[in-house]
Amino acid sequence: MKRKSNNEGSIRQRKDGRWEVRATGGMDYATGKPKRISRYAKTKAEAVNLLHELEYQIHHMRQIDPTSTTLADWLRYWLETYKMHNLKQSTYVSYRGYIEKHVAIAFPTMKLKDLTARELQEFYNFKISDGFSPKTILNIHRCLHEALKQAVLEQYIPFNPSDAVALPKREKPEIEILTRKQQNRLIQASYSHRYGVFIRLTLTTGLRLGEVLGLSWDNIDLRSNTLFVRQTLNRLEKIDWNGIGAKTEIVMQVPKTKNSIRAIPLLPFIVKELQDWRNVQLSDKAIAGAAYQETGFVV
């Protein structure tokens, strides 16, 4: 264990070869004591850099000084403190991407108090000229506007500069629809694949990929020929990934909007094919015996 000065963290190499970085920062409200933070790295050099990052976050990001706090640091603090438990994981990950991949790169040293509507407008204009869609610009703006609104409420800035920008109009993308001939060719080809029933299900219902993957048998009423969309399944970045294991995880979420929660009538031939697919699952279960993992999902 290599220790630094008091409360400055430590680095040690584990038996599995990885390097563990430990630091103390923030409050553990369950115990009333300072919170211990652990992160992991593959090399000693990575561990040293990680320790510096942790110390910066602990000693600077949580001390909001209106005169010196950068825009990027405020956005990171706002996302972690105010939005982590108020956003769907997919939205949280998207906001984190907007902050780190766009705003922090464009304004690496910009102070929160110095940001102006003109600079924001020029930033949006640059993104548009660089090929980003109006939808992406609006999503970045939504993240920025919420964070800056919170800064106004806490009196770190006198007004919200994002209120004064001109935003691009959101254009509905032109959707390419398969012709009847193309649909027939796809349907015929799908019968040569084990999971082809889901291609046919998608064509006849308009389900999104996450909705198909999140579909469980209790969401299908084969007696009334109705399918209920109540959840989606997606692979997302972990919010609190600490260097152990995979960086992503399978996440079950409710659909993005209320309109996405819906009931869809099923054509009779699809009902028959879903029944046949259920029989395939039951046959697989009988063959696999105790090794079979029952999930309740249709896929």
Salt bridges, closest charged atoms under 4 A:
ASP16 OD2 - ARG14 NE 3.52
ASP16 OD2 - ARG18 NH2 2.85
GLU20 OE1 - ARG12 NH2 2.77
GLU20 OE1 - ARG14 NH1 3.99
GLU20 OE2 - ARG22 NE 3.15
ASP73 OD1 - ARG76 NH1 2.91
GLU80 OE2 - ARG62 NH2 2.74
GLU100 OE2 - ARG76 NE 2.71
ASP114 OD1 - LYS113 NZ 3.00
GLU122 OE2 - ARG118 NH1 3.31
GLU146 OE1 - LYS83 NZ 3.10
ASP163 OD1 - HIS145 NE2 2.75
GLU211 OE2 - ARG208 NH1 2.84
GLU211 OE1 - ARG262 NH2 2.94
ASP221 OD1 - ARG223 NE 3.96
GLU237 OE1 - ARG96 NH2 3.23
GLU273 OE1 - ARG200 NE 2.53
ASP276 OD2 - LYS272 NZ 2.91
ASP284 OD2 - ARG194 NH2 2.57
GLU294 OE1 - LYS285 NZ 3.51
